[in-house]
Amino acid sequence: MENRTLMTDDYEYTMAYTYFKNGMADTITYFDVFFRHNPFEGGYTISCGLDNIINFIKNINFDEKIIKFLRERHNFDEDFLEYLANLKFTGDIFAIPDGTVVFPNEPVITVRANAIEAQIIETALLAYFNHGSVIATAAKRITEAAQGRPVMEFGARRCQGEASIEATKYAIIGGCASTSNDEAARLYNLKVAGTMAHSYIQMFDNEEEAFATYAKDNPNNCVFLVDTYDTINSGIPAAIKVAQEVLIPNGIKFKGIRIDSGDLAYLSKEAREMLDNAGFKDTQICLSNGLDEKTITSLINQGAKFDSIGAGDNIAAPKERGNAVYKLVAIEKDGLVIPKIKVSNDTGKTINPGYKKVYRFYDKETGYALGDVIALHDEKISTEKFTLICPTDINKKKEITNYTVRELQVPVFLNGELVYNDISVLEKQQYCKNDFNTFYPEIKRIDNPHEYYVDLTEKLLNLKNDLIQQHKGKIKVKK
């Protein structure tokens, strides 16, 4: 990976310089990465981006070019620049693995490192997590809406430059069956798929000639794009004629057609009838054209006849943006972990303080997830009986029994050394599928999803309230 050490906001370095000049560089800090709401107004988020975070941390290196840049752009003294020139990440990072279903306010990533190391990695961690999790979540919503029909990701042209390769990776983790992106397929050993474009059809005098020529040179991929001119009166009849006169006599399978415009519900039903009447009941129909989870659901509800989906911009370049933040939650002083809090008039922006862990409870009988709890790092979680307490209304409690419990975060770096064995993209896809299946359908539905329990332990809730009151007590009200 190329050296991306400076992939950060400039103020990270001005703050780091202040820490250095005031003897705070060696202060051990704890930062959490978390988000405040799920994307797409949904009920869940798929965590992704850890692979790039690992590579970024491994390759932190203030080489001569970077030091020269910082020297020229800032009034940093040479002692600080020398400090950076010798800096390597020496802290700890704990994270929830890629492909895991996560929820608002949970610490997805926790960084324990000295003040400078922890500060300068903020921007990169947020950039990688925000991008990866939004793409993977978009893909999961679309692939779930497809109800088992394979979804081909072909959003490369909608992305910004090489972000298309990253988008493909996360789309596959989110459940897409294949990609049109050859470079991503090469890098991650993915299934590649594609048909043809309207420009190809336009190169010929008519659709029949275009299909026949394509079949001659691509006999194993005879999926014809039928909506260039007139889907019902021109495209599908030409595809059927070529299949009857060229494909079948030469032992070539008529794999399918793709419809990329128009009333997809109506056209797909008409196409299915025309193909069946011509004896091509096994020929499949692929639909595309800006499809998202809601249009796919609508097509199914309208009785549309299709076997697969091509989805581009709504996976690889969705309108939604990640909202993860990076907040200081504790420091170490005299051997003690001192919790820190950010308080806001907007209660949703008041953070959960302290060094924490996240646990997930599963029903032993059904295997479904019952809820998550955020606890202080030194708390013991009972394996026999536990009471989930709503963090915004302590009167809302739920006692659970007969469960198993899992700690979600795992060690990634310890004392600067990578201790995590990252798995392949396809292995992450299977892991994501298995994890996703542990959640009740009501949480996964597209519209008005049920809110999943993410609660605080009583000890953490009391700490949070105490710190809020301490903060309020320090504020003098002006008359």
Number of C-alpha atoms within 10 A of each C-alpha: 8 8 16 16 17 19 15 18 13 13 11 18 18 15 15 20 20 15 17 17 14 9 9 15 16 13 14 20 26 27 27 30 21 24 22 16 18 21 22 18 12 20 22 25 26 29 29 30 25 23 17 18 18 17 15 21 23 17 16 17 20 22 13 10 9 18 17 12 11 17 15 10 9 11 10 16 11 11 11 15 18 12 12 18 15 10 14 16 21 17 18 20 27 21 21 23 26 25 31 21 21 23 23 19 22 25 29 26 23 27 26 24 24 21 22 25 23 23 23 22 23 21 17 20 24 23 19 19 26 21 23 29 30 32 33 32 28 28 32 27 24 28 25 22 20 21 11 10 16 18 27 26 30 26 25 25 13 16 18 10 9 11 15 20 21 19 27 32 29 32 34 27 31 33 28 28 22 21 27 21 23 15 16 21 18 11 11 15 13 21 17 18 17 15 14 15 12 13 9 14 22 13 11 13 9 14 26 21 16 19 27 22 15 18 22 14 10 13 18 12 18 25 25 29 24 26 22 18 14 12 22 16 11 16 23 25 20 22 26 22 15 21 24 16 11 18 20 12 9 12 9 17 18 25 17 21 26 24 26 21 15 13 11 21 20 14 19 25 16 17 25 20 15 17 21 13 10 14 12 19 12 13 17 19 22 23 25 20 15 15 20 23 20 14 14 22 18 14 20 16 10 13 12 21 22 23 16 20 25 25 24 27 19 21 33 31 22 18 11 13 14 20 18 24 20 20 21 24 22 22 22 15 11 6 8 9 16 16 19 21 19 15 18 11 7 7 9 12 12 14 20 29 25 24 25 21 21 21 18 18 22 21 17 13 8 9 15 17 22 20 19 24 22 22 23 20 12 9 12 8 14 11 12 11 11 17 16 21 21 19 20 12 8 13 9 10 13 12 9 16 15 13 20 16 19 11 15 19 19 16 16 23 22 17 13 16 15 16 13 15 7 14 12 12 21 17 13 22 23 16 18 23 18 13 16 21 15 16 19 15 12 14 16 22 16 19 13 12 15 15 13 20 18 22 25 25 20 18 11 21 21 13 18 23 13 12 17 16 12 11 13 12 10 8 8 7 7 4 3
